[in-house]
Structures are given as C-alpha cells and as structure tokens.
Amino acid sequence: YVINNIIYLFIYKKHIYKIFFINKYFIIFLKFL
C-alpha cells in the first residue's frame, strides 16, 4: 500500500511539472506573439 502510494505521488509530481512547464512556455510564446 505504501509503495503504491509513493508511485502514485511520483507520477502525480511528474504530471504537475509537465503542466507547469507547458504553461510557462505557453505564456512566453504568447508574449512573443
């Protein structure tokens, strides 16, 4: 159960970082438009 929870947390964290980077680059892209 604990191992499953850690894996879930890790995947969730990676997903958040992905969304964060996409948003960051999207804002930069909009500034250049």
SEFIFI-350476 format. One record per residue (C-alpha): x negated, y negated, z; residue in three letters. Coordinates in pm, 1 decimal. Layout:
BEGIN
PT       east      north         up   rest
PT          X          Y          Z    Ala
...
END
This chain:
BEGIN
PT       east      north         up   rest
PT        0.0        0.0        0.0    Tyr
PT     -277.9     -243.1       93.9    Val
PT     -479.1     -153.6     -218.6    Ile
PT     -169.1     -207.5     -433.4    Asn
PT     -116.1     -545.9     -269.6    Asn
PT     -477.6     -653.0     -337.5    Ile
PT     -450.0     -550.4     -704.2    Ile
PT     -123.3     -744.8     -734.0    Tyr
PT     -281.9    -1051.3     -572.0    Leu
PT     -581.8    -1031.6     -805.3    Phe
PT     -361.2    -1008.7    -1116.2    Ile
PT     -143.5    -1293.7     -985.6    Tyr
PT     -450.7    -1511.4     -925.0    Lys
PT     -584.0    -1442.0    -1275.5    Lys
PT     -245.3    -1530.5    -1419.6    His
PT     -238.9    -1862.2    -1227.5    Ile
PT     -587.2    -1950.4    -1351.4    Tyr
PT     -479.8    -1877.1    -1708.4    Lys
PT     -174.3    -2103.6    -1678.6    Ile
PT     -386.2    -2373.5    -1512.5    Phe
PT     -645.3    -2370.6    -1792.7    Phe
PT     -377.6    -2370.6    -2064.3    Ile
PT     -208.2    -2672.2    -1901.9    Asn
PT     -540.6    -2852.9    -1861.8    Lys
PT     -639.1    -2808.1    -2225.7    Tyr
PT     -288.5    -2889.5    -2341.5    Phe
PT     -299.0    -3225.9    -2158.3    Ile
PT     -642.4    -3301.2    -2308.9    Ile
PT     -503.1    -3210.4    -2651.8    Phe
PT     -207.7    -3446.7    -2604.0    Leu
PT     -440.9    -3731.6    -2506.2    Lys
PT     -631.3    -3693.1    -2833.5    Phe
PT     -315.5    -3691.6    -3041.1    Leu
END
